[in-house]
Amino acid sequence: MRRASSINRPPTPDAEVDQEQELSLQEIINIKLIESGEKERLKELLRERLIECGWRDEMKAQCRAFTRKRGRNNVTVDDLVDVITPKGRASVPDSVKAELLQRIRSFLVSAAL
């Protein structure tokens, strides 16, 4: 007698092992950054640099201007995120990006990845 396979049946242990072995390079790097604590250090460095160069104040001003234009009661956080995120990403200074990239590269070399 043949058993019907079920879509809801959990995967076999072998399938789970295969999925774990197939992590992308980006996922592996992210795991190493988190385990070492380097990700938090990089985030803190980014915060400091963005404050130093005035980026944070610029983003605050853009949020205030958008809120004033639309009316305080007509703006949601999602509205702000949708409008400000592309501008914010595009306005991060190249020097900040370069510094972070260099720190990540140094980490990868020291972690032998």
Secondary structure, DSSP 8 states (H G I E B T S, - for coil): ------TTS---HHHHHHHHHT--HHHHHHHHHHHHTHHHHHHHHHHHHHHHTTHHHHHHHHHHHHHHHH-GGG--HHHHHHHHHHHHHHTS-HHHHHHHHHHHHHHHHHTT-
